C-alpha cells in the first residue's frame, strides 16, 4: 500500500513537471493544428529567413581570401559585413509601418530580388570598393525583407500558435546559416573562389522571391498607420524599454563581432585551412539552437531579467577564456558552443521582455529593436576588425568583456513587465490608437 502511494505521488509529480514545462504548448497544439496553407507559409518564410541570416554572416569564412585578393587587412575586409548592416539601421524602422499600408508581400518580393541582384553584383565586382557598395545595396534589400517577415508570419498564424511558428522560422534560419551555409561557403570558396559562394547565395534569394510570389498571400491594409508618431513616442518614452535596447546594442556588438570573425579566429589561432576552419561554425549553429531553447524555457520559469543578467555575466567569462587562444582546439570548439548558447539565451530573454514592455506599441518597439540589431551588426564587425588589427583576438576579448558586463549592469535597472492577456493587450493598443487619431 505504501509502495503504491509512493508510485502515485511520483506519477503526480512527473505529470506536474511535464505540464509546467510543456503544458501550454501541448494544449495549444491539441486545440488547433496548422492548416496546409499555414505550413506552406512557415516553410517559405523559414527558407527566406535562412537565406536572410546567411546573407548577414556569409562574409565570415571569405574574409581572408577577399583580403588577399584585394590587398587589404582582415579588419578592412570586415567592412563588407559592416556596410550590409548600415541601411537596415534606419530603413528597417521606417519601412515597418508602410508594410501595413501597402502589404507585406511587395516588400518581401522586392527585398529578396534586390538581395539577389546586389549579392550577384558583389560576386562580380572587380574592386574592393564595389564589393562594399554592393553589400550596402544588399542591406537595403535586407531592410525591406527583415521588416516584413515576422509581420507576414503573424498575418498567417493565429496568436496561440504564433510562438511555435516564430521559433521554427528563427531557429531554422540560424541553424541553416551556421551549420550548413557557412561551412559550405568556406569549402566552396577554398575549392573555387569567394565569388562562387556569393553567387550561390544570390540564387537562393531568386528562389525565395519566386516562392513568396507563389505562396505568400497578400495582406490587407491597416488603419493603424495614422498613429505612427504616437506609437514611437510610447515606445521611446518607456525607461526600461530604452535600457533593454541599450543592453541589446552593447551585447550585440560583441556577438556580431565574434560571429563575423569566428572563422578567422580558428584559421589564425590553430593555423587551419579555410575550409576546415569554416566547419567550426557548426558549433555556432548548434550553440544558438540549444541556447535559444534553454533561454526561452528558463526565462519563463525564473524571469527573463534574471536569466538575462546571469547569461551575460557568464558570457563575459567565456569571452575572456576563449580569445587569449591558450586552449586546445577541441576545448575551443566546445567553449564556442557554450558561448553561443549564452548569447542565444540573451537574445531570447531581451526579445521576450521587449515584446511585453509596451503592449500598446509592441510592433513599433520591435521595429526599433530590429534597427538596433542592425546597428549592432554594422558596428560590431567594424569594432572587432579594428580591435583585431590593433591587438589581435586578445584585445577583442577584452572589448567583449566590457560590452557584455555593461549590458548586464543595464539589465539590473530594468523593470520586467508581467505578461498580459493577449485580448487585453489588443484592447489597450486599439484604445491608444483611437486616442491618437
PLY file of the C-alpha trace (Angstrom):
ply
format ascii 1.0
element vertex 437
property float x
property float y
property float z
element edge 436
property int vertex1
property int vertex2
end_header
0.00 0.00 0.00
2.81 2.35 0.94
4.65 1.47 -2.30
1.54 2.25 -4.30
1.23 5.60 -2.58
4.81 6.46 -3.47
4.18 5.45 -7.08
1.07 7.61 -7.22
2.97 10.55 -5.79
5.80 10.04 -8.26
3.32 9.90 -11.15
1.59 13.07 -9.96
4.94 14.83 -9.56
6.03 13.75 -13.04
2.73 14.95 -14.51
3.09 18.29 -12.74
6.63 18.75 -14.07
5.51 17.84 -17.59
2.65 20.33 -17.54
4.87 23.01 -16.03
7.39 22.63 -18.83
5.20 21.73 -21.81
1.58 22.08 -20.73
0.64 25.27 -22.58
2.29 24.18 -25.81
0.57 20.79 -25.67
-2.85 22.36 -25.01
-2.45 24.84 -27.85
-1.32 22.09 -30.21
-4.40 20.00 -29.43
-6.74 22.95 -29.88
-5.82 23.70 -33.46
-3.44 22.11 -35.90
-1.76 24.14 -38.59
-3.59 24.22 -41.90
-1.78 23.26 -45.09
-1.63 26.91 -46.13
-0.11 27.93 -42.80
2.53 25.20 -43.04
3.45 26.39 -46.52
3.81 29.99 -45.30
6.03 28.82 -42.42
8.14 26.73 -44.79
8.60 29.61 -47.25
9.45 32.10 -44.51
11.85 29.62 -42.89
13.68 29.27 -46.22
13.67 33.04 -46.64
14.78 33.58 -43.04
17.63 31.11 -43.50
18.79 32.98 -46.62
18.44 36.28 -44.77
20.57 35.17 -41.80
23.05 33.51 -44.15
23.46 36.78 -46.07
24.40 38.65 -42.89
27.10 36.14 -41.96
28.38 34.77 -45.28
31.44 37.03 -45.36
32.90 35.39 -42.22
34.61 32.45 -43.99
35.52 34.59 -47.01
37.34 37.48 -45.33
40.94 36.28 -45.59
40.54 35.21 -49.22
38.87 38.53 -50.04
41.58 40.47 -48.18
44.34 38.61 -50.04
42.80 39.25 -53.45
42.34 42.99 -52.94
45.41 43.61 -50.78
43.61 44.84 -47.65
43.77 43.74 -44.00
41.29 41.29 -42.49
39.84 44.15 -40.44
39.29 46.25 -43.55
37.71 43.27 -45.34
35.18 43.20 -42.49
33.71 46.41 -43.93
31.85 44.17 -46.38
29.79 42.93 -43.42
29.51 46.34 -41.76
28.25 48.01 -44.95
25.49 45.42 -45.21
24.06 46.37 -41.83
24.11 50.17 -42.23
20.89 50.65 -44.32
18.89 48.40 -42.02
19.62 50.68 -39.07
17.32 53.39 -40.46
15.24 51.78 -43.20
14.10 48.80 -41.14
12.42 51.09 -38.62
10.84 53.29 -41.29
9.58 50.55 -43.58
7.61 48.67 -40.91
4.52 50.92 -40.75
4.30 51.14 -44.54
4.18 47.39 -44.93
0.89 47.74 -43.01
-0.35 50.23 -45.60
0.81 48.59 -48.81
1.06 44.94 -47.79
3.94 42.68 -46.75
4.18 40.74 -49.99
5.56 43.50 -52.18
8.24 44.32 -49.60
9.20 40.65 -49.28
9.47 40.12 -53.04
11.29 43.40 -53.73
13.68 42.82 -50.82
14.55 39.29 -51.97
15.11 40.42 -55.57
17.29 43.35 -54.50
19.35 41.00 -52.33
19.76 38.61 -55.25
20.91 41.38 -57.60
23.25 43.06 -55.11
24.82 39.76 -53.98
25.48 38.80 -57.60
26.96 42.26 -58.18
29.31 41.73 -55.21
30.35 38.37 -56.66
31.25 40.04 -59.96
32.77 43.25 -58.52
36.29 43.97 -59.87
37.35 46.20 -56.93
37.03 46.07 -53.15
35.11 49.36 -53.12
32.47 47.89 -55.44
32.15 44.82 -53.22
31.44 47.10 -50.25
28.99 49.19 -52.31
27.16 46.08 -53.49
26.87 44.80 -49.93
25.48 48.21 -48.92
22.77 47.84 -51.58
22.12 44.36 -50.23
21.50 45.93 -46.84
18.67 47.96 -48.39
17.10 44.73 -49.60
17.60 43.20 -46.15
15.77 46.17 -44.60
12.78 45.63 -46.90
12.80 41.90 -46.21
13.51 41.80 -42.49
10.89 44.37 -41.53
8.09 42.30 -43.07
8.94 38.64 -42.37
7.66 38.45 -38.80
4.61 40.55 -39.69
3.79 38.24 -42.61
4.05 35.25 -40.29
1.77 36.95 -37.76
-0.77 37.65 -40.52
-0.94 33.95 -41.40
-0.69 32.25 -37.99
-3.10 32.80 -35.03
-1.68 34.20 -31.82
-1.92 30.95 -29.82
0.18 29.14 -32.43
2.47 32.02 -33.31
5.20 31.40 -30.72
5.97 27.97 -32.09
5.88 29.26 -35.65
8.29 32.10 -34.89
10.61 29.64 -33.14
10.66 27.44 -36.25
11.47 30.34 -38.57
14.08 31.91 -36.27
15.83 28.73 -35.17
15.69 27.21 -38.63
17.32 30.27 -40.15
20.20 30.35 -37.70
20.66 26.58 -37.81
20.95 26.60 -41.61
23.24 29.63 -41.72
25.76 28.34 -39.20
25.54 24.55 -39.61
25.14 24.32 -43.39
25.64 27.71 -45.01
28.91 28.97 -43.55
30.82 25.67 -43.74
29.60 25.22 -47.32
30.60 28.79 -48.24
34.10 28.24 -46.87
34.56 24.87 -48.57
33.25 26.16 -51.92
35.42 29.29 -51.68
38.52 27.23 -50.94
37.81 24.90 -53.86
36.86 27.67 -56.29
36.55 31.31 -55.20
34.70 33.52 -52.74
32.80 34.80 -55.78
31.15 31.41 -56.31
29.93 31.34 -52.69
28.26 34.73 -53.14
26.70 33.70 -56.46
25.15 30.66 -54.76
23.59 32.94 -52.14
22.15 35.14 -54.90
20.46 32.05 -56.37
18.82 31.31 -53.00
17.18 34.74 -52.99
15.87 34.24 -56.53
14.21 31.02 -55.39
12.90 32.79 -52.28
11.35 35.62 -54.29
9.58 33.11 -56.55
8.28 31.19 -53.52
6.92 34.38 -51.94
5.16 35.39 -55.15
3.60 31.93 -55.41
2.64 31.01 -51.86
2.55 34.04 -49.54
-0.98 35.52 -49.54
-1.36 39.30 -49.82
-2.03 41.13 -46.56
-4.67 43.77 -46.09
-4.04 47.43 -45.39
-4.22 48.52 -41.76
-5.81 51.62 -40.30
-3.15 51.89 -37.58
-0.67 53.72 -39.81
-2.27 57.04 -38.79
-0.86 56.61 -35.27
2.79 56.09 -36.21
4.15 59.17 -34.39
2.13 58.38 -31.30
3.43 54.80 -31.28
7.04 55.92 -31.48
6.50 58.31 -28.56
5.05 55.48 -26.50
7.87 53.09 -27.32
10.69 55.56 -26.72
9.11 57.01 -23.59
9.48 53.80 -21.58
12.67 53.84 -19.47
13.00 50.07 -19.21
12.49 49.69 -22.95
15.36 52.10 -23.59
17.58 50.17 -21.15
16.74 46.91 -22.91
17.54 48.44 -26.30
20.87 49.76 -24.99
21.75 46.36 -23.49
20.85 44.66 -26.77
23.08 47.08 -28.68
26.13 46.59 -26.45
25.82 42.81 -26.22
25.05 42.73 -29.95
28.36 44.46 -30.72
30.19 41.59 -29.04
28.05 38.87 -30.64
28.20 40.13 -34.23
31.91 40.88 -33.89
32.58 37.33 -32.74
30.32 35.70 -35.36
31.92 37.82 -38.08
35.45 36.71 -37.17
34.93 33.24 -35.71
36.29 31.56 -38.85
39.30 33.89 -38.87
39.84 33.03 -35.18
40.12 29.30 -35.92
42.21 29.96 -39.04
44.77 32.16 -37.30
44.81 30.57 -33.87
45.12 26.94 -34.98
46.58 27.52 -38.47
43.69 25.75 -40.17
42.87 25.96 -43.88
39.80 27.98 -44.81
37.51 25.02 -45.48
38.33 23.22 -42.21
38.02 26.42 -40.16
34.60 27.07 -41.70
33.36 23.71 -40.41
33.77 25.01 -36.86
30.83 27.35 -37.47
28.71 24.23 -36.96
29.39 24.70 -33.25
27.93 28.20 -33.58
24.71 26.86 -35.11
24.36 24.12 -32.51
25.04 26.55 -29.67
22.49 29.05 -30.94
19.82 26.37 -31.32
20.38 24.92 -27.85
20.77 28.29 -26.13
17.64 29.74 -27.72
15.51 26.85 -26.49
17.00 26.86 -22.98
16.86 30.65 -22.69
13.16 30.73 -23.51
12.24 27.99 -21.02
14.39 29.23 -18.14
13.25 32.80 -18.75
9.61 31.73 -18.41
10.40 29.85 -15.21
12.82 32.18 -13.39
12.20 35.55 -15.04
13.79 36.85 -18.22
15.58 39.71 -16.49
17.34 37.41 -14.02
18.29 34.91 -16.71
19.48 37.71 -18.99
21.79 39.13 -16.32
23.16 35.68 -15.45
23.93 34.63 -19.02
25.63 37.96 -19.78
27.91 37.63 -16.76
28.84 34.05 -17.69
29.29 35.10 -21.33
31.82 37.72 -20.22
33.84 34.96 -18.57
33.55 32.81 -21.71
34.84 35.64 -23.92
37.76 36.13 -21.54
38.62 32.41 -21.65
38.14 31.98 -25.39
40.05 34.81 -27.01
43.58 34.56 -25.48
43.97 31.36 -27.56
45.62 29.23 -24.85
43.04 26.44 -25.26
43.39 23.21 -27.27
41.30 23.18 -30.42
38.72 20.71 -29.02
38.26 22.84 -25.90
37.94 25.98 -28.03
35.23 24.34 -30.15
33.35 23.20 -27.03
33.65 26.61 -25.38
32.35 28.20 -28.58
29.18 26.12 -28.24
28.77 27.33 -24.65
29.46 30.95 -25.58
26.98 30.97 -28.46
24.36 29.23 -26.29
24.72 32.03 -23.73
24.45 34.63 -26.49
21.29 32.99 -27.87
19.73 32.87 -24.41
20.46 36.60 -24.05
18.86 37.32 -27.42
15.68 35.44 -26.48
15.29 36.92 -22.99
15.71 40.52 -24.16
13.36 39.98 -27.08
10.69 38.48 -24.81
10.94 41.39 -22.37
10.69 43.92 -25.18
7.63 42.19 -26.63
5.71 42.88 -23.40
7.32 46.13 -22.31
4.96 48.47 -24.18
1.93 46.38 -25.24
0.22 49.33 -26.92
3.23 49.87 -29.20
4.58 46.35 -29.47
5.10 46.37 -33.23
6.80 49.74 -33.19
9.15 48.75 -30.38
10.10 45.54 -32.17
10.82 47.56 -35.32
13.16 49.76 -33.29
14.71 46.59 -31.87
15.35 45.41 -35.41
17.18 48.65 -36.19
19.22 48.27 -33.00
20.22 44.77 -34.10
21.25 46.16 -37.48
23.34 48.84 -35.77
24.97 46.13 -33.67
25.69 44.09 -36.80
27.31 47.04 -38.57
29.21 48.38 -35.57
30.17 45.02 -34.09
32.04 43.76 -37.14
33.78 47.11 -37.64
34.74 47.28 -33.94
36.00 43.70 -33.97
38.07 44.32 -37.09
39.67 47.41 -35.55
40.45 45.63 -32.27
41.88 42.57 -34.03
44.07 44.71 -36.30
45.44 46.63 -33.31
45.81 43.97 -30.64
44.65 40.63 -32.02
41.88 38.49 -30.54
43.21 39.15 -27.02
42.23 42.83 -27.28
38.93 41.91 -28.90
38.16 39.63 -25.95
38.75 42.49 -23.50
36.39 44.70 -25.51
33.72 41.97 -25.46
34.02 41.56 -21.68
33.49 45.30 -21.19
30.50 45.36 -23.56
28.58 42.41 -22.11
29.34 43.35 -18.50
27.93 46.82 -19.13
24.87 45.26 -20.76
24.32 43.09 -17.68
24.57 46.18 -15.45
21.89 47.92 -17.53
19.50 44.98 -17.09
19.74 45.38 -13.32
17.72 48.61 -13.64
15.05 47.15 -15.95
11.53 46.67 -14.62
10.26 43.47 -16.25
6.56 43.67 -17.01
4.45 40.61 -16.33
2.90 39.14 -19.45
-0.59 40.49 -20.06
-3.51 38.68 -21.59
-3.43 38.99 -25.37
-7.00 40.27 -25.59
-6.25 42.97 -23.01
-3.14 43.99 -24.95
-5.12 44.25 -28.18
-7.78 46.33 -26.45
-5.16 48.63 -24.94
-3.48 49.08 -28.29
-6.79 49.82 -30.00
-7.67 52.37 -27.33
-4.31 54.09 -27.66
-4.60 54.29 -31.42
-8.11 55.66 -31.16
-6.85 58.37 -28.86
-4.06 59.16 -31.28
-6.34 59.96 -34.18
0 1
1 2
2 3
3 4
4 5
5 6
6 7
7 8
8 9
9 10
10 11
11 12
12 13
13 14
14 15
15 16
16 17
17 18
18 19
19 20
20 21
21 22
22 23
23 24
24 25
25 26
26 27
27 28
28 29
29 30
30 31
31 32
32 33
33 34
34 35
35 36
36 37
37 38
38 39
39 40
40 41
41 42
42 43
43 44
44 45
45 46
46 47
47 48
48 49
49 50
50 51
51 52
52 53
53 54
54 55
55 56
56 57
57 58
58 59
59 60
60 61
61 62
62 63
63 64
64 65
65 66
66 67
67 68
68 69
69 70
70 71
71 72
72 73
73 74
74 75
75 76
76 77
77 78
78 79
79 80
80 81
81 82
82 83
83 84
84 85
85 86
86 87
87 88
88 89
89 90
90 91
91 92
92 93
93 94
94 95
95 96
96 97
97 98
98 99
99 100
100 101
101 102
102 103
103 104
104 105
105 106
106 107
107 108
108 109
109 110
110 111
111 112
112 113
113 114
114 115
115 116
116 117
117 118
118 119
119 120
120 121
121 122
122 123
123 124
124 125
125 126
126 127
127 128
128 129
129 130
130 131
131 132
132 133
133 134
134 135
135 136
136 137
137 138
138 139
139 140
140 141
141 142
142 143
143 144
144 145
145 146
146 147
147 148
148 149
149 150
150 151
151 152
152 153
153 154
154 155
155 156
156 157
157 158
158 159
159 160
160 161
161 162
162 163
163 164
164 165
165 166
166 167
167 168
168 169
169 170
170 171
171 172
172 173
173 174
174 175
175 176
176 177
177 178
178 179
179 180
180 181
181 182
182 183
183 184
184 185
185 186
186 187
187 188
188 189
189 190
190 191
191 192
192 193
193 194
194 195
195 196
196 197
197 198
198 199
199 200
200 201
201 202
202 203
203 204
204 205
205 206
206 207
207 208
208 209
209 210
210 211
211 212
212 213
213 214
214 215
215 216
216 217
217 218
218 219
219 220
220 221
221 222
222 223
223 224
224 225
225 226
226 227
227 228
228 229
229 230
230 231
231 232
232 233
233 234
234 235
235 236
236 237
237 238
238 239
239 240
240 241
241 242
242 243
243 244
244 245
245 246
246 247
247 248
248 249
249 250
250 251
251 252
252 253
253 254
254 255
255 256
256 257
257 258
258 259
259 260
260 261
261 262
262 263
263 264
264 265
265 266
266 267
267 268
268 269
269 270
270 271
271 272
272 273
273 274
274 275
275 276
276 277
277 278
278 279
279 280
280 281
281 282
282 283
283 284
284 285
285 286
286 287
287 288
288 289
289 290
290 291
291 292
292 293
293 294
294 295
295 296
296 297
297 298
298 299
299 300
300 301
301 302
302 303
303 304
304 305
305 306
306 307
307 308
308 309
309 310
310 311
311 312
312 313
313 314
314 315
315 316
316 317
317 318
318 319
319 320
320 321
321 322
322 323
323 324
324 325
325 326
326 327
327 328
328 329
329 330
330 331
331 332
332 333
333 334
334 335
335 336
336 337
337 338
338 339
339 340
340 341
341 342
342 343
343 344
344 345
345 346
346 347
347 348
348 349
349 350
350 351
351 352
352 353
353 354
354 355
355 356
356 357
357 358
358 359
359 360
360 361
361 362
362 363
363 364
364 365
365 366
366 367
367 368
368 369
369 370
370 371
371 372
372 373
373 374
374 375
375 376
376 377
377 378
378 379
379 380
380 381
381 382
382 383
383 384
384 385
385 386
386 387
387 388
388 389
389 390
390 391
391 392
392 393
393 394
394 395
395 396
396 397
397 398
398 399
399 400
400 401
401 402
402 403
403 404
404 405
405 406
406 407
407 408
408 409
409 410
410 411
411 412
412 413
413 414
414 415
415 416
416 417
417 418
418 419
419 420
420 421
421 422
422 423
423 424
424 425
425 426
426 427
427 428
428 429
429 430
430 431
431 432
432 433
433 434
434 435
435 436
